[in-house]
């Protein structure tokens, strides 16, 4: 847990992942708890038309913010999801292509962290998560490699 994460407001996150079992994977953002958050979900089989969704869940009640068709989604294939949120305005990307641009006019969840998510029976792998925004520690400097096994082994091999 990162100190202050529950107060994050405007940020951009990116995650590269692949679904290996189940039918959905995604990221919760402005995550307060399991009952209050937004979700960016990528489905492999939700319906014949739409399979990238932004949902809002408040006090356990879901509402759809936006949905778009993005074509066939295959298991064991890497996909990059990216979402930027500023105020109530959201932009969602799949593999660096803008797919959704929407504003939650009903009033949004004002702050919160992020979380990875999937339905029961879902298995997915994540290659990386990148998160940037005001007050968020840099994910690029989260680990100091100096003195760690990989750098020690490299020095020994020379």
Residue pairs with C-beta under 8 A, 6 or more apart in sequence:
2 113
2 136
2 137
4 135
5 112
5 113
5 136
6 32
6 111
6 112
6 113
7 111
7 135
8 30
8 111
8 112
8 113
8 133
8 135
8 136
9 30
9 110
9 111
9 133
9 134
10 85
10 86
10 87
10 133
10 134
11 29
11 84
11 85
11 131
11 132
11 133
11 134
11 136
12 82
12 83
12 84
12 85
12 131
12 132
12 133
13 27
13 29
13 82
13 83
13 114
13 129
13 130
13 131
13 132
14 80
14 81
14 82
14 128
14 129
14 130
14 131
15 27
15 80
15 81
15 82
15 116
15 126
15 128
15 129
15 130
16 78
16 79
16 80
16 81
16 126
16 127
16 128
17 25
17 78
17 79
17 81
17 116
17 124
17 125
17 126
17 127
18 75
18 76
18 77
18 78
18 79
18 124
18 125
19 25
19 42
19 44
19 73
19 75
19 76
19 118
19 122
19 123
19 124
20 75
20 76
20 123
20 124
20 125
21 75
21 121
21 122
21 123
22 118
22 119
22 120
22 121
22 122
22 123
22 124
23 43
23 44
23 45
23 46
23 119
23 122
24 41
24 42
24 43
24 44
24 46
24 118
24 119
24 122
25 41
25 42
25 116
25 117
25 118
25 122
25 124
26 39
26 40
26 41
26 42
26 81
26 116
26 117
26 118
27 39
27 40
27 81
27 83
27 114
27 115
27 116
27 117
28 37
28 38
28 39
28 114
28 115
28 116
28 117
29 37
29 38
29 39
29 40
29 83
29 85
29 112
29 114
30 37
30 38
30 85
30 108
30 109
30 110
30 111
30 112
30 113
31 37
31 38
31 112
31 113
31 114
31 115
32 109
32 111
32 112
35 57
35 58
35 59
35 60
36 57
36 58
36 59
36 109
36 112
37 56
37 57
37 109
37 112
37 115
38 54
38 55
38 56
38 57
38 65
38 85
38 90
38 108
38 109
39 53
39 54
39 55
39 56
39 57
39 117
40 52
40 53
40 54
40 81
40 83
40 92
41 52
41 53
41 54
41 55
41 117
42 51
42 52
42 70
42 73
42 79
42 81
42 94
43 51
43 52
43 53
43 73
44 51
44 73
44 74
44 75
45 51
46 53
49 69
50 67
50 68
50 69
51 69
51 70
51 73
52 67
52 68
52 69
52 70
52 92
52 94
52 99
52 100
53 64
53 66
53 67
54 64
54 65
54 66
54 67
54 83
54 90
54 92
54 100
54 102
55 62
55 63
55 64
55 65
56 62
56 63
56 64
56 65
56 104
56 106
56 108
56 109
57 63
58 109
63 106
65 90
65 102
65 104
66 90
66 92
66 100
66 102
67 100
68 99
68 100
70 94
70 99
73 79
78 127
79 94
79 95
80 93
80 94
80 95
80 96
81 92
81 93
81 94
82 92
82 93
82 96
83 90
83 91
83 92
83 93
84 90
84 91
87 103
87 108
88 103
88 104
88 105
88 107
88 108
89 101
89 102
89 103
90 100
90 101
90 102
90 103
90 104
91 98
91 100
91 101
92 98
92 99
92 100
92 101
93 99
114 129
114 131
116 124
116 126
116 129
118 124
129 139
130 139
130 140
131 139
132 138
132 139
145 151
